[in-house]
Amino acid sequence: MPNNEILICGAGIAGPALAYWLRKGGFTVTIVERAPAPRPGGQTVDLRGAGRTVIERMGLMDRARAESVDQRGVALVDASGRTTARVPADSFGGEGIVSEIEILRGDLARLLYEATLPDTEYLFDDTITEIDQDADEAVVTFEKAAPRRFGLVVGADGPHSVVRALAFGPEQEFVHPLGLYTAWFTATDDLDLDGWFLMHNAPGGLVVSARPGRLPGEIKAGFSFRSRPMAYDRRDVAAQQELVAQRFAGVGWEAPRLLRAMRTAPDFFFDSLGQVRLDRWSRGPVALLGDAGYCATPLTGLGTSLALVGAYVLAGELAAAGGDHRIAFRHYDEVMRPYVSQAQQLPPGGASGFAPSGRLGIRLRDLSMRQMTRWPMRNLLAAQFAKAGDIALPEYGPAADIR
């Protein structure tokens, strides 16, 4: 690859992780990010399986543990707040529904961002508008910055990827909706969670959740609901909040209190859930990484691991191939494809298992949760959880592996 400069679109988890490993491999890296700065806040994400191994190889595990959120596990509650089922965090060796290490997305993104400095160029408050590519290079047009030529372009910009749309095709060709919509936000409230991630199911496929934040008095709240595909303006936060409020009007437990807190939340986020599936993750000098190429959705708990492992493998293969993206992209696909297929397997019932429609379905879900921690089901599920997050990470040369 004559042009050693690589452009990454997206400064969340996957983008900075890739930049870190690419710099170790001797590449020059630029990251463009639409947000004006690294995005703070967000919900907790899991560090599990091979994703945890990648963080260890980056030398960031101690910092990740120091900033992790202390959670006792997940518990289901009824409309009056009575616990109907609970699964402690240590039930499956730290690899269960709530993993041993849970860290706020914004905190993990900040750790990765700081690990790339000062050797990575960041273009904040900008995005890509055009990619003119041939077999070896790409000329990228930005919304604000002057056009530039790069040897490679990597889309690490989430399920609504701009890079994927420009280089591969329309979103509807690759995003497969699960019929589930979710809102997340941070609330400051006196709701006593006692360290538990609490979830309340209501008829109609409705789920209200609240889990501890890292700071005292901070709650990470969520509203999820099942629905047929619906049109909404992704930029109109007030309209999204009104949509959520209407859906959850009359729901019990702490829903009214959390709906009030939602109106003033500093980091409200609303989106549909869908899995991203492509037959190939590269086209010429353009490749996809993380949610842009193979979003698994939060239902699997493996989105962060996919992003971290994908970044490690892609950078390692590029370094091993001396920058020849034809070889590197093929090997990237060969290594990641089985892991992605495994990680995208939804838990039993998928969206309907997470958000049952009727009261009978809710009672059956409570029963299944209670059975999870009983032998022999506990041992069987422990093996399944561990397998889902596992991959034999390749050993790359000293330029890509700092152990």
Disulfide bonds with the S-S distance in Angstrom:
none
